[in-house]
Amino acid sequence: IFLQVSHVFLLINADDNTLHGPVFLQEPSSVIFPLDSEEKKVKLNCEVKGNPRPTVGWKLNGTNIDIGMDYRYSAVEGNLLINNPNKTQDSGTYQCVATNPFGRIVSREAKLQFAYLENFKTRTRSTVSVRQGQGMVLLCGPPPHSGELTYAWIFNEYPSFVHQDNRRFVSQETGNLYIAKVEASDVGNYTCVVTNTVTNSRVLGPPTPLILRNDGVMGEYEPKIEVQFPETVPSAKGTTVKLDHRYFFIFWFANPSLSATGVTYFQDSLQTEDLGSFIHSFCIAAQPNWIQKISDAHAAIEESVFWECRASGRPKPSYRWLKDGEPLLPQGRVQIEQGSLTIANVSLSDAGMYQCVAENRHGIIFASAELSVIAVGPDFSKTLLKKLTLVKVGGEVIIECKPKASPRPTYSWKKGKDILRENERITVLDDGSLRIVNVTKADAGSYTCVATNHFGTASSTGSLVVKDPTRVMVSPFSMDVTVGESIVLPCQVSHDHSLDIMFTWSFNGHLIDFEKDGDHFERVGGDSAGDLMIRSIQLKHAGKYVCMVQTSVDKLSAAADLIVRGPPGPPEAVTIDEITDTTAQLSWRPGADNHSPITMYVVQARTPFSVGWQAVSTVPEVIDGRTFTATVVGLNPWVEYEFRVVAANLIGIGEPSRPSEKRRTEEALPEVTPANVSGGGGSKSELVITWETVPEELQNGGGFGYVVAFRPFGTVSWMQTVVASPDASRYVFRNETLPPFSPYEVKVGVYNNKGEGSFSPVTVVYSAEEEPTRAPTTVFARSLSASDVEISWAPPRENQHKGRIQGYEVRCWRHDEKEENAKKIRTVGNQTSTKVTNLRGNALYHLAVKAYNTAGTGPSSATVNVTTKKPPPSQPPGNIIWNSSDSKIILNWDQVKALDNESEVRGYKVLYRWNRQSSASVIETNKTSVELSLPFDEDYIIEIKPFSDGGDGSSSEQIRIPKISSKAGERGVSASAPHPCSSFRSWIGPGWCHKNSLNIV
């Protein structure tokens, strides 16, 4: 027995050369052997593995084959060879049997069949007569055979074969020939040709004559087709089932109203899941297929083993079990229920090879597994006692003892060298563990577990260390706080300082992550304190807080509840109970008061025209915390409103409720009249009236529009017209008799579906005026510079009531330009002169003037010509030098000479300013020098430019004259500093400096 146990132990722990039972690598497959084969030999394959190497045997129809008793049988590496196979002796079902010391398994079943094809027995067949257009079937009736056949038909004589088309079809199941709607060309002799695909032999049946009948009319007879169909079509799950085309062809026969071409639209295959009927009912059958197989199992003595195998198939498979190739029957410890096998209290005799067999009438499948039974003496090599076990005084400890052993051992314990006796505090549990309750300091020491079974004894030793317990000295306590406050929940303990201690906090059952939630939570305190600080408390922080303290020997906790008072939660279910044109009756349910009673509610509204939510007036004006209804007043008629409610308490204002549904107030007469009624202008014979549209939210109803009323100033009767568009802001009254620029009293009213509202205040609007009819006179132009000219004129003499003048339009164009591209300048009122700027120098320009008003411009004046002056000098003053003396600055420069196409120089402009100022002062001179009296306590910026009749010429570069101290010499240079001109060696005279040495900005 001990050797067997060791052998099994090696089976479990070996890796590369593991000892195990037989496993099939290749199982035999069914064979169809042609009787006329020249090879005269059949081979059935079987390949197995196992350690030790299995022996292989064979069964025929369930009986063992004695290979040595029949010379025709031989075995080669497990394969079975049959020489000169005999149809009578060797046909049947074969199974391969593999055996080694661990057990025996049998393979799947493989059939050996012999293929042959005999000749047709009959030599003649009766004539078949059929009416033209009728369907018919010619039966083949193949002779005795074995092996798959194929069929064809000869029409009249070889090699003319019947070709399948939309009317003709040859069934490869029965060999029958189907012809739909027989035609005259189908008359003749038909011969069935049968070929065995295994033997390749071919035989021809007797010819069948086909003739046409002339009696009767097509359609008077029901089609009659006598064909036997199989009740089931076997198939494996997931495969495609091929149904004979004749099933679909017959459908055409039974439905002659269908066209023959309709046959081609039928699919000829179904999935195994496709059940149903088609002319004849078919049941799609399936051989068994594994869903769940069994796998090898290892069990210790006295343990239980459970195996389950499941297979699909149609009909549903049945199950049986084999052990070592023999049927396994339920008895005692062995229980079998369909595909499940249970073996209780396993013993060594249960080891072996097991097979689950699933079968139905279409097939049989096998699944194999090996059961290994382990039997060893106690072994602590992988389950030693814990070397050091810590426990607190007064606590409880369980020292586990779990050696590897089979069968289960008995246990005993020692403390030190003494046998440990059980008492009310010390107990040895069923699994061998030692339990000690109410631990004392005296329980510390070494403990040894001793395990014994039939195969040996083993022991393991560990130590128990007893520590002082941890106690909570200051517990967290429940608090009542307000949103925004900060608090500390204390948690302080006393503990054994030889042990590490860890504090954790949970909030409503979840550990607090101090890194993630550091904005609100922080652990504070020293080694023995784990206080929790909560900063800026929010409503969400209300709940249960638990301080958990843990050492390696004990764990304890203390809890406190935190109540957070804050602004109320949002009210709920805001409902519009009733709505009129200006009021809405609301109701709601209170939300959470967050531990502070609600003192009041505020109602807010929003419309498509408002900017966000706005507080609205209510009745009662102040809604206390015990009132849950209110009437909103002052609403605009015919406007879509939604409402929400906000609650408040002594702490603050809460979040608003969800919006109510959207409701539109009822319609009412319009109350708001158009603003800014005015008008005027337009074309001749028009009275133009304008106004600002009434906003949609103030229209009070649908069908909104305007009523425009007007009358000549000083008359009594009003003329009225309706403008139906709510977006209209203008009305034009046209009448040829309308006098120009005449005053009219105008007012604009409003209306909607409910009726007419009031009119706006009356205002005076003038009718369109006529454009001026006469041109300005006495037009005169003169050149001011190279870029500017001045033009003046006299107003036209005109009738006062015609062509009112609002101003004048001056047109200016260069001689080489087109008049339509002229520059236009408009004056306002009675101004009769203006300046035209930004012109080209020394160029001829044409100018003309027109009067204008709201109706347009009048006729043009006569054109006048003017030539602009030559451009100013383009060269700036050069060789500028300066001297400072007695609070004066003296500047000199070279004279500027004008070019031939430039205006002559009339003088010079000297511009000077403080360095920190933006505006400059100007001095004009006709000389090339100037004397400036300037204080010396500032830096100055100076520039010089010539001027002429053509305007100002080019300016010199800016010159910076630095601030000069009061102690400086008359040359304006510090006595101790080098002269600013010395580095240029261009000194000219006392106090003078060449321009190259000036400070140029």
Secondary structure, 3 states (H helix, E strand, C coil): CHHHHHHHHHHHHCCCCCCEEEEEEECCCCEEEECCCCCCEEEECCEEEEECCCEEEEEECCEECCHHHCCCEEEECCEEEEECCCHHHHCEEEEEEEEECCEEEECCCEEEEEEEECCCCCCCCCCEEEECCCCEEECCCCCCEECCEEEEEEECCCCCECCCCCCEEECCCCCCEEECCCCHHHCEEEEEEEEECCCCCEEECCCEEEEEECCCCCCCCCCCCCCCCCCEEEECCCCEEECCHHHHHHHHHHCCCCCHHHHHHCCCEEECCCCEECCCEEEEEEEEEEEECCCCEEEECCCCEEEECEEEEECCCEEEEEECCEECCCECCEEEECCEEEECCCCHHHCEEEEEEEEECCEEEEEEEEEEEECEEEECCCCCCCCEEEEECCCCEEECCCCEEECCCEEEEEECCEECCCCCCEEECCCCCEEECCCCHHHCEEEEEEEEECCEEEEEEEEEEEECCCEEEECCCCEEEECCCCEEECCEEECCCCCCCEEEEEECCEECCCCCCCCCEEEECCCCECEEEECCCCHHHCEEEEEEEECCCCEEEEEEEEEEECCCCCCEEEEEEEECCCCEEEEEECCCCCCCCEEEEEEEEECCCCCCCEECCEECCCEECCCCEEEECCCCCCCEEEEEEEEEECCCECCCCCCCCCEECCCCCCCCCCEEEEECCCCCCEEEEEEECCCHHHCCCCCCEEEEEEEECCCCCCEEEEECCCCCCEEEEECCCCCCCCEEEEEEEEEECCEEEEECCCEEEECCCCCCCCCCEEEEEEECCCCCEEEEEECCCCCCCCCCCCEEEEEEEECCCCHHHCEEEECCCCCCEEEECCCCCCCEEEEEEEEEECCEEEEECCCEEEECCCCCCCCCCCCCEEEEECCEEEEECCCCCCCCCCCCEEEEEEEEEECCCCCCEEEEECCCEEEEECCCCCCEEEEEEEEECCEECCCCCCEEECCCCCCCCCCCCCCCCCCCCHHHCCEEECCEECHHHCEEC
